[in-house]
Amino acid sequence: MIKERIRELRRLMMQWGWDAAVIVGSDPHNSEYTPLRWHQRMFISGFTGSAGTVVITKDKAGLWTDSRYWIQAERELEGSGIELHRTVSVEDTDWLEWIAGNIGPGGKVGVDGFCMSKGQAAELQRMLDPKGSLVVSKPDYLDALWPDRPDMPQEPVRIHEVRYAGKSRDEKLGMLRSLLEEKGCIYMLVSCLDQIAWLLNIRSNDVLYCPFVISFAIVGPYRVTLFAGESKFSDSVREELSQSGVDLLAYDGIGDYILSMKPEGKILIDPSTLNFEIGHAVDRTFGQAGQVFAQSPIELMKAVKNKTEIEGFRRAYIQDGIVQTRFFRWLEEAVSSGQKITEADASDKLHLLRVEMPDFLDESFETISAYGPNSAMPHYSTVRGRDAILEPRGLYLNDSGAHYSYGTTDITRTVPLGPLTDLEREDYTLCMKAMIDLAIAIFPTGTPGCRLDAVARRPLWQTKRNFGHGTGHGVGNLLSVHEGPQSIRQNLKDQPFVPGMITSVEPGIYREGYHGVRHENMTLCIPAGENQFGSWLAFETLTRTYLDTGPLIPEMLDKDEREWLNSFNETVFREISPFLSKADAGWLEKKTRPI
């Protein structure tokens, strides 16, 4: 099927005069997680990961993806004729250089301009300029091969209440307009779905696991124009938005609207997120002189959580701590008693336990339920019928999360199902050291995540171990489980940490064909005092799911690591046990005893 689709695409490329076609796998909003309608990368390649770029030429085909998906991609691309190109990180752009080196002078490279950012398109054109080649945009060009392509999602829109958001829509718009004024702008075009949802305090279910409204927004000096499916808004939601100066127009009307504008000042756009086609309309209306190119200020605004949001996250982690205690007790007893439990069974059980919790809305991403060799794939996807049976030996990895009305969770735990090898115990202990060392770090104000990354990797590097993914990512408040602008990773990114940022800490070790280990806690950046050397920051751990000490090699932990671990587990028991049955509390008490 994949080979036939590629053959048909090449036939169309010949008609259009293209030398290459690019599928970046995003949507018109440069989203990581996209509605089914924009699963174009999966359609043309069969690859189901959340990150990667496909390039098709007349005689070659390639997929570029990072280490989270190398093993998975090898399996899914088998027999497709698509070559896997391994990149160091999700930000790598090796495919740009590959295109430039594989098409002749005067060639044409076709893209879907609605699903490639203005910045990406400009960088691709820059790479092609020496050969006199051109980037050609043809929106939705895969439609010709995709007769049953899913429609646009039309889920109803709801208000995210101020009691959970902490700030009203009017307060947020006021803050944004002040920031725009500082940059000499009176307009801003917002295309990122999480930014629109946060700014206007609206949520929906247009994207699986991400409560977004498929939309664009133009913020003006007095009003906001929101481009979305108008039928998705009830009268009451329309009325509330209208009271905040928000006008509704059709989603596909944004291009014509921009072309009809009579600008009275400059517009701020983020070229890394605004798509190529809409960016072209902005160019025609505002010209280069009328645009300010900058990172969206909303990204940092939503990353720094207010007091209400922080308390919501605390509540959410208590809820998930209760769920996970019940889940891991059930898992341990089921496997040890000889029940046939598969990875999918475990995932389903965890979902059923979450559904029982008050204020649970949805999972925040697809649960990673991985046993043995499957846990060596950082973003393994469980498929019933092809999933592994959990045996009473080795390690089981579970990475899952939930959306509650007041907060979003993301937790990874690796637990023993029985006897372990010496290597499994050593990897388990080193990952624990790595996570704890960053959890207890104190660092100067202004420190970016790329410097903190080395703190977590140090215990692994000392034993010549490493992992390919980032150490940490931001998490949205009932938004995306992955958000910026902060991150903890090796790639140079100069966004400093700020009190109020909520970020994961999740080092791992992966041995292909054997096992994987990852421990993940969520942290809150907090002030840590001032002295003659400046001001300092630290992390407070929000997660309230126990860390299993059974697989540890205790002598590998130093005094500070041991004290932190004992204190963390004691806190988990103290805060979670009042909500548990007597049997669950007794089981948790044993799991949290000091070492």
C-alpha positions in Angstrom: 0.0 0.0 0.0 2.8 2.5 1.0 4.8 1.6 -2.2 1.7 2.2 -4.3 1.0 5.6 -2.7 4.6 6.6 -3.3 4.4 5.5 -6.9 1.2 7.5 -7.4 2.8 10.6 -5.8 5.8 10.3 -8.1 3.4 10.2 -11.1 1.8 13.4 -9.8 5.1 15.0 -9.2 6.0 14.4 -12.8 2.8 16.2 -13.9 3.6 19.1 -11.6 7.2 19.3 -12.6 8.5 18.6 -9.1 11.9 17.1 -8.3 11.0 16.4 -4.7 8.1 16.4 -2.4 8.3 17.2 1.4 5.9 16.0 4.1 6.8 17.5 7.4 3.9 15.8 9.2 2.5 18.8 10.9 -0.7 20.8 10.4 -1.5 24.5 9.6 -0.6 25.3 13.2 2.8 23.6 13.4 1.4 21.2 16.0 3.3 18.2 17.4 0.0 16.3 17.9 -2.4 16.7 15.0 -6.0 15.8 14.1 -6.4 12.7 11.9 -6.9 14.9 8.9 -3.3 15.9 9.0 -1.7 12.6 9.6 0.0 13.0 6.2 3.4 11.6 7.3 1.7 8.4 8.4 -0.4 8.2 5.3 2.5 8.4 2.9 5.1 6.4 4.9 3.3 4.2 7.5 5.4 5.7 10.2 3.3 6.5 13.3 5.7 8.5 15.4 4.9 12.1 16.4 8.0 13.6 14.8 9.7 13.2 11.5 10.0 14.5 7.9 9.5 12.5 4.7 11.1 13.5 1.4 10.2 11.8 -1.9 12.3 12.3 -5.0 12.1 10.6 -8.4 14.1 7.7 -7.3 14.7 8.0 -3.5 12.6 8.3 -0.4 13.7 9.0 3.1 12.3 9.6 6.7 14.3 11.7 9.1 13.5 11.2 12.8 15.2 11.4 16.2 16.4 8.6 18.5 13.0 8.2 20.3 11.7 6.5 17.2 14.7 4.8 15.5 13.7 1.2 16.5 10.0 1.9 15.8 10.8 3.5 12.4 12.9 0.5 11.4 10.0 -1.8 11.9 7.3 0.4 10.4 9.4 1.3 7.3 10.4 -2.2 6.5 9.5 -3.1 2.9 8.3 0.5 2.1 11.4 1.5 0.1 11.8 4.5 2.5 15.3 4.9 4.0 15.6 5.8 7.6 17.8 8.7 8.4 18.7 9.0 12.1 18.9 12.5 13.5 20.3 13.5 16.8 17.3 15.6 17.9 13.9 16.6 16.8 15.2 20.1 15.8 17.8 18.7 13.4 17.3 19.7 9.7 19.6 17.2 8.0 16.8 16.7 5.4 17.3 20.2 4.1 20.9 19.5 3.2 19.9 16.1 1.7 17.4 17.8 -0.6 19.9 20.4 -1.7 22.4 17.6 -2.5 19.9 15.4 -4.4 18.2 17.7 -6.9 19.7 19.3 -9.9 20.0 23.0 -10.8 16.7 24.7 -11.5 14.7 22.0 -9.7 11.4 22.4 -7.9 10.6 21.2 -4.4 6.9 20.8 -3.6 5.5 21.4 -0.2 2.1 21.8 1.4 2.3 25.5 2.3 -0.4 25.2 5.0 1.6 22.5 6.8 5.1 24.0 6.6 6.1 27.0 8.7 7.2 30.2 7.1 10.6 29.8 8.8 11.1 26.3 7.4 10.1 27.3 3.9 12.5 30.2 4.0 15.4 28.0 5.2 14.6 25.4 2.5 14.6 28.1 -0.1 17.9 29.4 1.2 19.5 26.0 0.8 18.1 25.8 -2.8 19.2 29.3 -3.9 22.8 28.3 -4.9 21.3 25.9 -7.5 18.6 28.3 -8.7 15.9 25.9 -7.4 12.5 26.9 -6.0 10.1 25.9 -3.2 6.6 25.4 -4.7 3.6 25.4 -2.5 0.5 23.3 -3.3 -1.8 23.1 -0.3 -3.3 19.7 0.4 -1.5 18.0 -2.5 -2.0 14.5 -0.9 -5.8 14.9 -1.4 -5.4 13.4 -4.8 -4.2 10.1 -3.2 -6.4 10.2 -0.2 -10.1 9.8 -1.1 -11.2 8.9 2.4 -9.1 11.6 4.2 -10.8 12.5 7.5 -12.8 15.7 7.7 -12.0 18.7 9.9 -12.9 18.0 13.5 -16.0 19.7 14.7 -16.0 19.2 18.5 -17.9 21.7 20.7 -16.0 24.5 22.4 -16.2 25.0 26.1 -15.0 27.7 28.5 -12.0 27.0 30.7 -13.2 28.5 33.9 -11.1 31.2 35.7 -11.2 29.1 38.9 -8.9 26.7 37.0 -7.1 29.2 34.7 -6.2 31.7 37.5 -6.5 34.6 35.1 -9.4 35.9 33.0 -9.4 36.3 29.3 -9.4 40.0 29.7 -6.4 40.0 32.0 -4.4 37.8 29.6 -5.3 40.0 26.6 -4.3 43.1 28.5 -0.9 41.6 29.3 -0.4 40.6 25.7 -1.3 44.0 24.3 1.2 45.6 26.7 3.9 43.3 25.5 3.0 44.0 21.8 3.2 47.7 22.5 6.7 47.3 23.9 7.6 45.7 20.5 6.1 48.4 18.5 3.1 46.3 17.3 -0.7 46.7 17.5 -1.5 43.3 15.9 -0.5 39.8 16.5 -1.3 36.7 14.4 -1.6 33.6 16.7 -1.5 30.3 15.0 -0.4 27.8 17.7 -3.4 26.0 19.1 -2.2 25.8 22.7 -1.5 29.5 22.7 -5.0 30.4 21.5 -6.6 28.0 24.0 -4.6 29.5 26.9 -5.1 33.1 25.8 -8.9 32.9 25.3 -9.6 30.4 28.1 -11.3 28.0 25.7 -10.9 24.2 25.3 -12.3 21.6 22.9 -11.4 18.0 21.8 -10.4 18.7 18.2 -7.0 16.9 18.8 -6.7 13.5 20.4 -5.3 14.0 24.0 -4.9 17.8 23.4 -8.0 19.9 24.4 -7.6 22.4 21.6 -9.8 24.3 19.2 -8.6 24.2 15.6 -8.4 27.9 15.0 -6.3 31.0 14.2 -6.6 34.4 16.0 -5.6 37.9 15.2 -5.3 40.1 18.2 -5.9 43.8 17.5 -5.7 46.9 19.7 -9.3 46.5 20.8 -10.8 43.3 19.5 -9.8 39.7 18.7 -10.8 37.9 15.5 -11.0 34.1 16.1 -11.2 31.9 12.9 -12.8 28.6 13.8 -15.7 26.3 12.9 -18.5 28.6 13.9 -21.0 25.7 14.5 -18.8 24.5 17.4 -19.7 27.5 19.6 -22.9 27.5 21.6 -24.8 30.7 22.1 -23.5 31.0 25.7 -19.9 30.5 24.7 -20.3 33.1 21.8 -21.8 35.6 24.3 -19.0 35.2 26.8 -16.3 35.6 24.1 -18.1 38.6 22.6 -18.1 40.3 26.0 -14.3 40.1 25.8 -14.2 41.6 22.3 -13.8 38.3 20.5 -15.4 38.1 17.1 -16.0 34.7 15.3 -15.3 34.1 11.6 -15.0 30.9 9.5 -11.7 29.0 9.9 -10.9 29.1 6.2 -11.6 32.8 5.9 -8.3 33.9 7.5 -6.4 34.4 4.3 -9.0 36.6 2.7 -9.4 38.5 5.9 -5.7 39.3 6.1 -5.7 40.5 2.5 -8.6 42.8 3.2 -7.0 44.4 6.3 -6.1 48.1 6.2 -3.2 48.0 8.7 -2.8 50.9 11.1 0.4 49.6 12.6 2.8 46.6 12.7 1.9 43.0 13.2 4.0 40.5 15.3 4.3 37.0 13.8 6.3 34.0 14.9 7.8 32.6 11.6 8.6 29.3 13.4 4.9 28.5 13.8 3.0 30.6 11.2 2.5 28.5 8.1 3.9 29.4 4.7 0.6 30.2 3.0 -0.8 32.5 5.7 2.6 34.1 5.9 2.4 34.9 2.2 -0.9 36.7 2.8 0.7 38.7 5.7 3.6 39.7 3.4 1.2 41.0 0.8 -0.8 43.1 3.3 1.8 44.3 5.7 5.1 44.1 3.6 8.4 43.3 5.3 8.5 46.7 7.0 5.1 46.2 8.6 6.1 42.9 10.3 8.0 42.2 13.5 9.4 38.7 13.6 9.8 37.3 17.1 9.0 34.3 19.3 5.4 34.5 20.4 5.2 36.3 23.8 2.3 34.0 24.7 4.7 31.0 24.9 6.5 32.4 27.9 3.3 33.8 29.4 1.6 30.4 29.6 4.8 28.6 30.7 5.0 30.6 33.9 2.1 29.2 35.9 0.1 31.4 38.3 -0.7 30.3 41.9 -4.1 28.9 40.9 -2.5 26.7 38.2 0.2 25.5 40.4 -2.3 24.4 43.1 -4.2 22.7 40.3 -1.1 20.7 39.3 -0.6 19.7 42.9 -4.1 18.4 43.1 -3.7 16.5 39.8 -0.6 14.8 41.0 -2.3 13.7 44.2 -5.1 12.2 42.0 -2.6 10.4 39.8 -0.6 9.2 42.8 -3.8 7.5 44.1 -4.4 5.9 40.7 -0.8 4.8 40.2 -0.6 3.2 43.6 -3.7 1.1 42.9 -2.4 0.3 39.4 1.1 -0.9 40.4 -0.3 -3.0 43.3 -2.7 -4.7 40.9 0.0 -5.2 38.3 2.5 -6.7 40.8 -0.1 -9.1 42.3 -1.6 -10.1 38.9 1.8 -10.9 37.3 3.2 -12.7 40.4 0.1 -14.9 40.7 0.5 -16.1 37.1 -2.3 -14.2 35.4 -1.9 -13.6 31.7 -1.5 -9.8 31.5 -0.4 -8.1 28.3 1.0 -4.6 27.8 -2.4 -3.6 26.4 -4.2 -5.1 29.4 -2.1 -3.1 31.7 -2.7 0.1 29.7 -6.5 -0.6 29.8 -6.5 -1.2 33.5 -4.7 2.1 34.2 -7.3 3.9 32.1 -10.2 2.3 34.0 -8.7 3.4 37.3 -8.3 7.0 36.1 -11.8 7.1 34.8 -13.0 6.5 38.4 -11.3 9.6 39.6 -13.3 12.9 40.1 -12.5 15.6 37.5 -10.7 13.2 35.2 -11.2 14.4 31.6 -8.9 12.3 29.3 -5.4 10.9 29.0 -2.8 13.6 28.2 -1.1 11.3 25.6 -1.2 7.7 24.5 0.0 5.5 27.4 3.4 3.8 26.8 3.1 0.4 28.3 6.3 -1.5 27.6 7.8 -4.7 28.8 11.3 -6.1 28.2 12.8 -5.3 24.7 9.8 -3.1 23.9 10.8 -0.7 26.7 14.0 0.1 24.8 11.8 2.2 22.4 11.3 5.5 24.3 7.9 6.2 22.5 6.8 2.6 22.1 3.1 2.2 21.0 1.2 -0.7 22.3 -0.9 -2.6 19.7 -3.3 -5.3 21.0 -2.6 -8.6 19.5 1.0 -7.8 18.9 1.8 -6.7 22.5 4.0 -8.6 24.9 2.9 -10.8 27.7 4.2 -9.5 31.1 6.3 -12.2 32.7 7.4 -12.5 36.4 10.9 -11.2 35.7 12.6 -8.2 34.2 11.4 -4.6 34.0 8.1 -3.0 33.0 8.0 0.7 31.9 4.8 2.8 32.1 4.7 6.4 30.8 1.3 7.9 31.1 -0.6 11.1 32.0 -4.0 12.6 32.5 -6.0 15.8 32.1 -8.0 16.8 35.1 -10.2 19.9 35.2 -7.4 21.7 37.1 -4.1 20.2 35.8 -2.2 17.9 33.5 0.1 15.0 34.6 2.9 13.1 33.0 4.6 10.3 34.9 7.0 7.5 34.0 7.8 4.6 36.3 9.9 1.6 35.7 9.1 -1.3 38.0 10.4 -4.9 38.5 8.1 -7.8 37.8 10.4 -10.3 39.3 14.1 -11.2 39.4 16.4 -8.7 37.6 19.8 -9.1 36.0 22.8 -7.2 37.4 22.8 -5.0 34.3 19.1 -4.1 34.8 19.7 -3.1 38.4 22.7 -1.1 37.5 20.9 0.8 34.7 17.9 1.3 37.0 20.1 2.8 39.8 22.0 5.1 37.4 18.8 6.5 36.0 17.6 7.1 39.6 20.8 8.9 40.4 20.4 11.0 37.3 16.9 12.1 38.1 17.6 12.8 41.7 20.8 14.8 41.0 18.8 17.3 38.8 15.9 17.3 41.3 18.2 18.5 44.1 20.2 21.0 41.9 20.5 24.6 42.8 21.4 26.9 40.0 21.8 30.7 39.2 18.9 32.7 37.9 19.2 32.9 34.2 20.4 29.3 33.7 19.0 27.7 30.5 18.0 24.1 30.3 20.9 23.0 28.1 23.3 23.6 31.1 21.0 21.7 33.5 20.9 18.8 31.1 24.5 17.9 31.9 23.7 17.6 35.6 21.3 14.7 34.9 23.6 13.0 32.4 26.7 13.1 34.6 26.1 9.8 36.4 25.4 8.1 33.1 28.4 9.7 31.3 30.7 8.6 34.0 29.8 5.0 33.1 29.8 5.7 29.3 26.0 5.6 29.1 23.6 8.1 27.5 20.2 8.6 26.0 19.1 10.4 22.8 16.0 12.3 23.9 15.7 15.4 26.0 15.9 15.3 29.8 12.8 17.5 30.3 10.0 19.4 28.7 7.4 21.9 29.9 3.8 20.8 30.5 0.7 22.9 29.8 -2.3 23.4 32.1 -5.0 21.4 30.5 -3.2 22.0 27.2 -0.4 20.0 25.6 1.7 17.6 27.6 4.7 19.0 25.7 5.2 22.8 25.7 8.0 25.4 25.6 9.7 27.6 25.6 11.9 26.0 28.3 13.4 22.5 27.9 16.2 20.5 29.4 18.2 19.0 26.5 21.7 19.0 25.0 20.7 21.3 22.1 21.6 24.9 22.8 18.5 26.8 23.7 18.9 30.1 25.6 15.5 30.3 27.3 16.4 30.6 31.0 14.3 29.0 33.7 11.8 31.2 35.6 10.0 30.5 38.8 6.6 29.1 38.0 7.7 26.9 35.1 6.7 23.3 35.4 9.1 20.9 33.7 9.7 17.1 33.6 12.9 15.4 34.6 13.1 12.1 32.8 16.5 10.5 32.1 16.7 7.0 30.6 18.9 4.2 29.5 17.8 2.0 26.5 19.4 -1.2 25.4 17.9 -2.4 22.1 16.7 -6.0 22.3 17.0 -6.1 26.0 15.4 -3.4 28.2 14.7 0.3 28.8 14.6 2.3 32.0 13.2 5.8 32.5 12.2 7.6 35.7 10.1 10.8 35.3 9.0 13.3 37.8 7.4 16.7 37.3 9.1 19.7 38.9 8.2 23.3 39.7 10.9 26.0 39.4 11.1 28.0 42.6 13.3 30.7 44.1 16.1 29.5 46.2 17.3 32.7 47.8 19.9 35.4 47.2 23.4 36.2 48.4 26.5 38.1 47.4 26.8 35.9 44.3 23.3 36.6 43.0 19.9 35.0 43.0 19.3 31.3 42.9 16.7 28.8 41.7 15.8 25.2 42.5 13.2 22.5 41.7 10.3 21.4 43.8 9.0 17.9 42.8 5.2 17.8 42.3 4.8 14.1 41.4 3.3 12.0 44.1 3.9 8.4 42.7 6.3 6.3 44.7 9.7 5.3 43.4 10.4 1.6 43.7 13.6 1.1 45.7 13.6 -2.7 45.3 15.8 -2.8 42.1 18.3 -0.3 43.5 22.0 -1.1 44.2 22.0 1.1 47.4 25.7 1.5 47.6 25.7 3.4 44.3 23.7 6.2 45.9 25.4 8.9 47.8 24.2 10.4 51.0 22.3 13.3 49.4 20.6 11.0 46.9 19.6 8.5 49.5 18.1 11.2 51.8 16.2 12.8 48.9 14.7 9.4 47.8 13.7 8.5 51.4 12.1 11.9 51.9 10.3 11.8 48.6 8.8 8.3 49.3 7.9 9.4 52.8 6.0 12.4 51.4 4.2 10.2 48.9 3.0 7.9 51.6 1.9 10.7 53.9 -0.1 12.5 51.2 -1.5 9.6 49.3 -2.3 7.0 52.0 -5.3 8.8 53.5 -7.1 8.3 50.2 -6.3 4.6 49.8 -8.0 1.5 51.1 -6.3 -0.3 54.0 -4.9 -2.9 51.7 -3.5 -0.3 49.2 -2.1 1.8 52.0 -0.4 -1.2 53.6 1.2 -2.1 50.2 2.4 1.5 49.7 3.9 1.6 53.2 6.1 -1.3 52.3 7.1 0.3 48.9 8.1 3.6 50.6 10.1 2.3 53.5 13.5 4.1 53.7 16.7 2.4 52.4 
